[in-house]
Amino acid sequence: MPKPNSSRPSLLLVDDTPANIEILVDLLKEDYDLTVATRGAQALQICAKVKHLDLVLLDVMMPEMDGYAVCRALRADPATRDLPVVFLTTKNEVEDVVKGFEIGANDYVSKPFHPAELRARVRTHTMLRAQQAEIAEKNTELKEMLHIVCHDVANHFSVVNMSLELFAARPEMGVQRFLPRMTAASRNGIALTGLVRDLRRAEDKPLPVGPVALSPAIREALLIAEGRLQDKQLVVSVEGPEVAVLAEPCAFINSVLGNVISNAAKFSHPGGSIEISTRLEEGMACITIRDHGVGMPPEVLAQLFDLSKGHSRTGTAGERGTGFGMPLMKKFITLFGGRVEVATWEKDTHPAEHGTMFSLWLKVA
């Protein structure tokens, strides 16, 4: 079976003749992880079970289920639809070759084959497979970047919009009352677009991190969230030593602290409290952000950091979200070399301790 963590391409060799299998194994074992099947049905079972295969070398003339039938079945299954298949067979008439390609084969090698030619064809198809996987990964990264822009920049527009609405409703408060939070939202919104641009430009390099003073970063994140906190009359306490952590400041303020504070406010009851504290432990800083809101059920916690789910719950005041805040928060914490821990208690099961606590562990600068 292919090794789960192997960096070598994985091949499935399908042939009902043991001598042919032996030749293929001797030819390819130095460069590839090999799995063997001697029947068509067995090959399909392997393809269904093995999570990572890069190529199938498939004999055509086999009893019970020939190679054509195997290829048709692979192409009919969404899980194996794109798995490269190379027919390796003595059936090399023009009509045989055409039939193979019509069914969905990627290549056709006639027996007896030249070893160097077969190795070259296998190498070409496994390289193409790797390139396709890389393109798919890049597309996923692009989608994540789009989520960053849409989610976090939208938060800043919301801050500006709420401030303008409050000023329009109560002009006697004066524009100066709203300028600090609007300025912070504008500053961080611009910084976010720059961060995404820099990430794309340096996509093959690690995210640059440096010392970020924790107290000013928390103050900036709270200033951006000020409107939401005031709407629910939430009391926020901050305590802990002055410390600098290793992070990228824009992502840390907006996509990490901003998302966790926003989440705490969203699920807090009006008039509640949020505690932010820091402690030092074995060269790490642990920032905890705890609310006393509704908590979260186990099924939500299990999918909290899964970007593909994009599931959002409604807040205690009907707040809506995209569901991407927590996955992006964890993504950046991981890029900073840290980790995230979550503890949650539902009111129905823990009436005295209901709420959620995020613990963000980062290296001390």
C-alpha positions as CSV (number, residue, x, y, z in Angstrom):
1,M,0.0,0.0,0.0
2,P,1.2,3.6,-0.6
3,K,2.8,5.2,2.5
4,P,0.3,7.8,3.9
5,N,3.0,10.5,4.4
6,S,5.3,9.5,1.5
7,S,6.5,12.3,-0.9
8,R,6.8,9.8,-3.7
9,P,4.0,9.3,-6.3
10,S,1.8,6.3,-5.7
11,L,1.0,3.9,-8.5
12,L,-1.6,1.1,-8.8
13,L,-0.4,-1.8,-11.0
14,V,-3.3,-3.9,-12.4
15,D,-2.5,-7.1,-14.4
16,D,-3.7,-10.6,-14.0
17,T,-0.4,-12.1,-15.0
18,P,2.1,-12.3,-12.0
19,A,5.1,-12.2,-14.3
20,N,4.0,-8.9,-15.7
21,I,3.4,-7.5,-12.3
22,E,6.9,-8.6,-11.3
23,I,8.5,-6.8,-14.2
24,L,6.6,-3.6,-13.5
25,V,7.5,-3.7,-9.8
26,D,11.2,-4.2,-10.5
27,L,11.1,-1.3,-13.0
28,L,9.3,1.2,-10.9
29,K,9.9,0.4,-7.2
30,E,12.9,2.7,-6.8
31,D,10.9,5.8,-7.6
32,Y,7.3,5.1,-6.7
33,D,5.1,3.6,-4.0
34,L,3.4,0.6,-5.6
35,T,0.1,-1.2,-4.9
36,V,-0.8,-4.3,-6.9
37,A,-4.1,-5.7,-8.1
38,T,-4.7,-8.9,-10.2
39,R,-8.4,-8.4,-10.9
40,G,-10.5,-5.4,-12.1
41,A,-12.9,-5.6,-9.1
42,Q,-9.9,-5.6,-6.7
43,A,-8.5,-2.5,-8.4
44,L,-11.7,-0.6,-7.9
45,Q,-11.8,-1.6,-4.2
46,I,-8.2,-0.3,-3.8
47,C,-9.1,3.0,-5.5
48,A,-12.1,3.4,-3.2
49,K,-10.0,2.8,-0.1
50,V,-6.7,4.4,-0.8
51,K,-6.8,8.2,-0.3
52,H,-3.8,9.0,-2.4
53,L,-3.1,7.5,-5.8
54,D,-1.4,9.3,-8.6
55,L,-1.6,6.9,-11.5
56,V,-3.1,3.5,-12.5
57,L,-1.2,1.3,-14.9
58,L,-4.0,-0.9,-16.2
59,D,-4.0,-4.1,-18.3
60,V,-6.9,-4.4,-20.7
61,M,-7.3,-8.2,-21.1
62,M,-8.4,-9.6,-17.8
63,P,-11.0,-12.2,-16.8
64,E,-14.3,-11.2,-15.3
65,M,-13.8,-7.5,-15.6
66,D,-11.5,-6.1,-18.3
67,G,-9.5,-2.9,-18.2
68,Y,-12.1,-1.0,-20.3
69,A,-14.8,-1.7,-17.7
70,V,-12.4,-0.7,-14.8
71,C,-11.7,2.6,-16.6
72,R,-15.4,3.3,-17.2
73,A,-16.1,2.7,-13.5
74,L,-13.2,5.0,-12.4
75,R,-14.5,7.8,-14.7
76,A,-18.1,7.4,-13.4
77,D,-17.0,7.9,-9.7
78,P,-16.5,11.5,-8.7
79,A,-13.7,10.4,-6.3
80,T,-11.6,8.9,-9.1
81,R,-12.8,10.8,-12.1
82,D,-9.6,12.7,-12.5
83,L,-7.2,9.8,-11.6
84,P,-4.8,9.3,-14.5
85,V,-5.1,5.9,-16.2
86,V,-2.5,4.4,-18.6
87,F,-3.5,1.3,-20.5
88,L,-0.7,-1.2,-20.7
89,T,-1.7,-4.0,-23.2
90,T,-1.1,-6.1,-26.2
91,K,-4.3,-4.8,-27.8
92,N,-2.7,-2.1,-29.9
93,E,-4.8,-1.9,-33.0
94,V,-6.0,1.6,-34.0
95,E,-9.6,0.8,-33.0
96,D,-8.3,-0.5,-29.6
97,V,-6.3,2.7,-28.9
98,V,-9.2,4.9,-30.0
99,K,-11.6,3.0,-27.8
100,G,-9.3,3.4,-24.8
101,F,-9.1,7.2,-25.2
102,E,-12.9,7.4,-25.8
103,I,-13.5,5.6,-22.5
104,G,-11.2,8.1,-20.7
105,A,-7.6,6.7,-20.7
106,N,-4.9,9.3,-20.4
107,D,-2.3,7.2,-22.4
108,Y,-1.8,3.9,-24.1
109,V,1.4,1.8,-24.0
110,S,1.7,-1.3,-26.0
111,K,3.2,-4.6,-24.8
112,P,6.0,-5.5,-25.1
113,F,7.1,-2.1,-23.9
114,H,10.5,-0.4,-23.8
115,P,11.4,0.2,-20.1
116,A,12.8,3.7,-20.7
117,E,9.7,4.7,-22.6
118,L,7.4,3.4,-19.9
119,R,9.3,5.2,-17.1
120,A,9.2,8.4,-19.1
121,R,5.4,8.2,-19.6
122,V,4.8,7.4,-16.0
123,R,7.0,10.3,-14.9
124,T,5.2,12.7,-17.3
125,H,1.7,11.7,-16.0
126,T,2.7,11.8,-12.3
127,M,4.3,15.3,-12.8
128,L,1.1,16.5,-14.5
129,R,-0.9,15.1,-11.6
130,A,1.3,16.9,-9.1
131,Q,1.0,20.2,-11.1
132,Q,-2.8,19.8,-11.1
133,A,-2.8,19.3,-7.3
134,E,-0.6,22.4,-6.9
135,I,-3.0,24.5,-9.1
136,A,-6.0,23.2,-7.0
137,E,-4.1,24.2,-3.8
138,K,-3.4,27.7,-5.2
139,N,-7.1,28.1,-6.1
140,T,-8.0,27.2,-2.5
141,E,-5.5,29.8,-1.2
142,L,-7.0,32.4,-3.5
143,K,-10.5,31.6,-2.1
144,E,-9.1,32.0,1.4
145,M,-7.6,35.3,0.5
146,L,-11.0,36.4,-0.9
147,H,-12.7,35.4,2.4
148,I,-10.1,37.5,4.3
149,V,-10.9,40.5,2.2
150,C,-14.7,40.1,2.2
151,H,-14.9,39.1,5.9
152,D,-12.5,41.5,7.6
153,V,-12.8,44.5,5.4
154,A,-16.6,44.2,5.7
155,N,-16.1,44.5,9.4
156,H,-14.4,47.8,9.1
157,F,-17.1,49.1,6.7
158,S,-19.6,48.1,9.3
159,V,-17.8,50.2,11.9
160,V,-17.8,53.2,9.7
161,N,-21.4,52.7,8.7
162,M,-22.6,52.3,12.3
163,S,-20.7,55.4,13.4
164,L,-22.3,57.5,10.6
165,E,-25.7,56.2,11.5
166,L,-25.2,57.1,15.1
167,F,-24.0,60.5,14.2
168,A,-27.0,61.1,11.9
169,A,-29.4,60.0,14.6
170,R,-27.6,62.0,17.4
171,P,-25.7,64.9,15.8
172,E,-25.5,66.7,19.1
173,M,-22.8,64.1,20.2
174,G,-20.5,65.7,17.6
175,V,-18.4,64.0,15.0
176,Q,-15.3,64.0,17.3
177,R,-17.0,61.3,19.3
178,F,-16.9,58.9,16.4
179,L,-13.6,59.9,14.7
180,P,-11.3,57.6,16.6
181,R,-13.1,54.3,15.8
182,M,-13.8,55.5,12.2
183,T,-10.1,56.3,11.8
184,A,-9.0,53.0,13.2
185,A,-11.5,51.1,10.9
186,S,-10.2,53.0,7.8
187,R,-6.5,52.5,8.8
188,N,-7.0,48.7,9.4
189,G,-9.1,48.2,6.3
190,I,-6.4,49.7,4.1
191,A,-3.8,47.7,6.0
192,L,-5.7,44.5,5.3
193,T,-5.8,45.0,1.6
194,G,-2.1,45.6,1.7
195,L,-1.6,42.4,3.7
196,V,-3.5,40.3,1.2
197,R,-1.4,41.9,-1.7
198,D,1.8,41.1,0.2
199,L,0.7,37.5,0.9
200,R,0.0,36.9,-2.8
201,R,3.3,38.5,-3.8
202,A,5.3,36.4,-1.3
203,E,3.2,33.2,-1.6
204,D,6.2,31.0,-1.7
205,K,7.7,32.5,1.4
206,P,6.6,32.3,5.1
207,L,4.5,35.1,6.4
208,P,6.9,37.7,7.9
209,V,6.4,38.0,11.6
210,G,8.0,40.4,14.1
211,P,7.5,41.8,17.6
212,V,4.0,43.1,18.2
213,A,3.3,44.9,21.5
214,L,0.3,43.1,23.0
215,S,-1.4,46.0,24.9
216,P,-1.6,48.5,22.0
217,A,-2.8,45.7,19.7
218,I,-5.6,44.8,22.1
219,R,-6.5,48.5,22.5
220,E,-6.7,48.9,18.7
221,A,-8.9,45.8,18.3
222,L,-11.2,47.0,21.1
223,L,-11.5,50.4,19.5
224,I,-12.6,48.8,16.2
225,A,-15.2,46.7,18.1
226,E,-16.3,49.7,20.3
227,G,-19.6,50.1,18.5
228,R,-20.6,46.5,18.9
229,L,-19.5,46.4,22.5
230,Q,-21.5,49.6,23.3
231,D,-24.6,48.4,21.5
232,K,-24.8,45.5,24.0
233,Q,-23.4,47.5,26.9
234,L,-20.7,45.0,27.4
235,V,-18.0,45.6,30.0
236,V,-14.5,44.5,28.9
237,S,-11.6,44.1,31.3
238,V,-8.0,43.7,30.3
239,E,-5.2,42.6,32.5
240,G,-1.8,41.0,32.2
241,P,1.9,41.9,31.8
242,E,3.3,44.1,29.1
243,V,4.7,41.7,26.5
244,A,5.5,41.6,22.8
245,V,4.6,38.5,20.8
246,L,5.8,37.3,17.4
247,A,3.1,38.0,14.8
248,E,2.2,40.1,11.7
249,P,0.5,43.2,13.2
250,C,-2.3,43.7,10.7
251,A,-3.4,40.1,10.6
252,F,-3.0,39.8,14.4
253,I,-5.1,42.9,15.2
254,N,-7.8,42.3,12.6
255,S,-8.0,38.6,11.7
256,V,-7.0,37.2,15.2
257,L,-7.9,39.6,18.0
258,G,-10.7,41.3,16.0
259,N,-12.4,38.1,15.1
260,V,-12.2,36.6,18.6
261,I,-13.5,39.8,20.3
262,S,-16.2,40.1,17.7
263,N,-17.2,36.5,18.4
264,A,-17.3,37.1,22.1
265,A,-19.5,40.2,21.7
266,K,-21.8,38.4,19.2
267,F,-22.6,35.6,21.7
268,S,-22.7,37.6,24.9
269,H,-25.9,38.7,26.5
270,P,-26.6,42.4,26.7
271,G,-25.1,43.9,29.9
272,G,-22.6,41.0,30.1
273,S,-18.8,41.0,30.4
274,I,-15.7,39.9,28.5
275,E,-12.4,39.3,30.2
276,I,-9.1,39.5,28.3
277,S,-6.0,38.4,30.2
278,T,-2.4,37.4,29.4
279,R,0.0,35.1,31.1
280,L,3.5,34.0,30.4
281,E,4.4,30.3,30.4
282,E,7.6,28.6,29.1
283,G,8.5,31.2,26.6
284,M,4.9,31.6,25.3
285,A,2.3,34.2,25.9
286,C,-1.3,33.0,26.4
287,I,-4.0,35.5,25.6
288,T,-7.4,34.4,26.9
289,I,-10.6,36.0,25.7
290,R,-13.6,34.8,27.7
291,D,-17.3,35.7,27.4
292,H,-20.2,34.6,29.5
293,G,-22.7,34.1,26.7
294,V,-24.5,31.1,25.2
295,G,-21.5,28.8,24.6
296,M,-21.5,26.4,21.7
297,P,-22.8,22.9,21.2
298,P,-20.3,20.1,20.4
299,E,-21.2,19.8,16.7
300,V,-20.4,23.5,16.2
301,L,-17.1,23.3,18.1
302,A,-16.1,20.3,16.0
303,Q,-16.4,22.3,12.8
304,L,-15.4,25.7,14.2
305,F,-12.1,25.9,12.3
306,D,-13.2,24.2,9.1
307,L,-13.1,26.8,6.3
308,S,-15.0,24.6,3.9
309,K,-18.1,24.7,6.2
310,G,-18.5,28.5,6.4
311,H,-21.3,28.0,8.9
312,S,-22.5,31.0,10.9
313,R,-24.7,31.1,14.0
314,T,-27.0,34.0,14.8
315,G,-25.8,36.1,17.8
316,T,-27.8,36.9,20.9
317,A,-29.1,40.1,19.3
318,G,-29.7,38.6,15.9
319,E,-26.2,39.4,14.5
320,R,-25.2,37.6,11.4
321,G,-21.8,36.6,10.1
322,T,-20.0,34.7,7.3
323,G,-18.7,31.8,9.4
324,F,-15.1,32.4,8.1
325,G,-13.8,34.4,11.1
326,M,-12.7,31.5,13.3
327,P,-11.0,29.4,10.5
328,L,-9.1,32.5,9.4
329,M,-8.1,33.3,12.9
330,K,-6.6,29.9,13.5
331,K,-4.9,30.0,10.1
332,F,-3.0,33.1,11.1
333,I,-2.2,31.9,14.6
334,T,-0.7,28.7,13.0
335,L,1.3,30.9,10.5
336,F,2.7,32.8,13.5
337,G,3.9,29.5,15.0
338,G,1.3,29.5,17.7
339,R,-1.8,27.5,18.6
340,V,-5.4,27.9,19.6
341,E,-7.4,26.2,22.4
342,V,-11.1,26.6,22.9
343,A,-13.2,25.8,26.0
344,T,-17.0,26.2,26.0
345,W,-19.8,25.7,28.4
346,E,-23.5,25.8,27.4
347,K,-26.0,27.3,29.9
348,D,-28.3,24.2,29.8
349,T,-25.5,22.0,31.0
350,H,-23.3,24.5,33.0
351,P,-25.6,27.2,34.2
352,A,-22.9,28.8,36.5
353,E,-20.1,28.8,33.9
354,H,-21.7,29.2,30.6
355,G,-19.7,30.9,27.9
356,T,-16.7,30.4,25.7
357,M,-13.0,31.0,26.2
358,F,-10.4,31.2,23.5
359,S,-6.7,30.8,24.5
360,L,-4.3,32.1,21.9
361,W,-0.7,30.8,22.4
362,L,2.0,32.9,20.7
363,K,5.8,33.0,21.0
364,V,7.2,35.8,23.1
365,A,9.3,38.2,21.0
